[in-house]
Amino acid sequence: MDTRLLQTFTALARTGSFTATAVELRLAQSTVTVQIKTLEKALGTRLFDRLSRGALLTEAGRRLLTLAEDVLESESRLFAAATEDGPVAGTVVVGAGETLCSAHMPAVIVALRSLHPEVEVRLEPGGTAAVVDGLQTGRLDCALLLEERVEFPDVTAQRVTELPLVLLCAPTHRLAGRDRPATWQELAEEDFFLHEQGCSYSDRLAEHLLSVPGARPRLTRFGSIEATRSCVAAGLGLTVLPHANVAESLRTGHLNAVPGPSLPGVSVHLARHSRRLPSRAARAVADQVLSHFHT
C-alpha cells in the first residue's frame, strides 16, 4: 500500500476538512479526494462520512486510525535508520506559550542554525490545551509547557528548568519603591492585567487574589504578553511575568518589581508524544532546548 494514502487519511482525520488537508499536504483538493477514495476502495470500507461541514470518521475509520499512525511511524523509523549518517535536516514543529516563544526560543533557533543549518524550526504559540492537543494529534513534534505537572494521555515530559516570576507595576504606581512588602490583602484591592486563562502562573496568582476574604480584585486577561506589559507600564495596574520576559523593561525603568508575597517559580517541561519516535532533527531541537536552559 502507498503510505501517502495513509498520510492523507491521518491528516484528514485530524483536520476534518478536505480543504485544510490539501493545504497542509500541499496537494490539490481533488487529489485528496481521489486518495481517500482509493484507500477506501483498497480496504473495502468507507472511512469518512462526508458532511456539509466537513469529514467525520466512520466507526471503521476510527478503528483504523491508530493502526495507520503506527504504519507511518514505522516508515519514519525506517527512513531515519537509513539516513542516520547524513546531515541532520528537516522541519520540526514546536508548540509553546508566548512566554517561552518570545523570551527563549529565538536563542534556541539561532544556535540551531549554526549547528544544523538544514533544520527548520516552526513555532506554534498556544496555551496548554492547544499545545497538548497538537502533541496528541501529531501536529507538533515537541512542545514546551509551563506546568507544575504534565499528566496527559500519550504525552511524556521532562522538566528542564524553573523560571522565576516577578510581580510588576509602573514606576509611578503607589506600590513602586516601597520598603514594606505588599500583602495579599493589599494586592487583592488592585487592578491586575494577566495573561490569558490557561497560563499556569497567571491562573495561580488569580486563585490567590480571589481567595482573599472579602476582596474583589479586578482581573483583565490578555492573549498577548506585550498588551499586558503595556497596560502595566502605563500605570493601569499590576501583573506577574517571568523575569526573562521583562528583564529589559526592569533595566530601563519602564517597569518596577513590587515587593510582596513570595511567588514560586513556574516549571518548564519539554514534552512529546510518548509513542512517536523523534526524528534526528527533533532530537537536535530538544538537545538545544536543554542546552539553552542549562547554560
Steps between C-alpha positions, in 0.01 A plus 500: 500500500619850417561663840417838349138387514538443874660843543200658331261285707658600834517866399133505402408323824682774689371803307153378409527705183599406143605861440718525812655161425586609147667816634693309766626235259545746212271303272205590283171439677400264220814294571401466866156379393644248255748366756232449765274324249794281390573402860134426571482282188817311598369436851147425389335739746401864535735693729325839511149635499496803268298766681419857400741629764782256438610138517424284803664164565270199476522221757734313265709813453541540876611138533761541227641839604742375768618219273564747218699721737707198606578416136613857433712498815666178387570657162654800674727274704606315185604822325667631815711185521594530134617861532657495847843588363384791284461865602231581754217658302126548498219714638417480870171647622527623858207611714548740790329783682579859409712531816752250366463584130597862556766472770677170437432335161678768289831412669434129446432555129811716454719230656336230287566692179867498585517132595246355255424748219269252325265477799200732479304578817137604464348648816132463585413721799210381712370429847539168676179348362583585138860384533406169662242441225772569243725239659225240527387543138853506364482858373792592727832318523574629848388774736596711797241514777484734799338262746588358841393153387453364151255212519318458170423184298771411244726784620837451666692793647834593651533790742780724373500809723303736720437861399497764777193726503482873569207705630501822295365853495580835335761728663216745575280243675445545873655158573823581314814546708344441841702323768217299656386200294142514380265246660250282316224716652654813347564335165140374484382862490699576184431470126690214338576438135578132455583264217208300358330220693695177474827679582607313814670783686225753421231253607688431825526870583131550421410216739701665780335838443148357480550299819559813714189536723280789396730612220386568144808538282440628147657252262541564127636224277699550180617253237814708452784554747584827322147632561526400866839666536382820328196541728714455809769741373224759447418480871165326459575212737727210588601170344727201553738377230817290475809709560646420156201664329544832683874517574555784252196696626628467857849609395376810321254590777184463290378247758568453871505183705246511782617362836232263614412139585745235388407369156619149414655465157332319214634172364589453133450151353621369166220275374435265208263221398589189698458266200676708236863441420659846468685573179866598510394860440253485791773353723732784398236755597445328835875494568529870426203582725669313787831672427331843499338457839797329664762752385 
